[in-house]
Amino acid sequence: MMNDDSPSQSYPVVQWFVARGKAVSVVLTLLVLFGGVAGGLAWHQWWLLPVSLVAAAVLLGLLLSYVEVLRIIADTLIPKY
């Protein structure tokens, strides 16, 4: 029996987020921004426009910092050989 615990197969979710984390962060932020703007325009709630802009900016900052911390953890956790 062969052991499949090679570094390339360890922590697949961590590796996926490290590889695609920045793009996922931007896409989720744009979804929140466009959803808030569309909701504000559809229901004539103009206060949702600046609130969705601030929420999207905060979300982007949090997600990008999460991805950066995950990259640091992955560098120390996943062997390079």
Residue pairs with C-beta under 8 A, 6 or more apart in sequence:
7 78
7 79
7 80
7 81
10 78
10 79
11 74
11 77
11 78
14 70
14 73
14 74
14 77
14 78
15 74
15 78
17 24
17 67
17 70
18 67
18 70
18 71
18 74
21 63
21 66
21 67
21 70
21 71
22 64
22 67
24 63
25 60
25 63
25 64
25 66
25 67
26 60
28 59
28 63
29 56
29 59
29 60
29 63
30 56
32 52
32 55
32 56
32 59
33 52
33 53
33 55
33 56
35 52
36 48
36 49
36 51
36 52
36 53
36 55
36 56
37 48
37 49
37 52
39 45
39 48
39 52
40 46
40 47
40 48
40 49
40 52
41 49
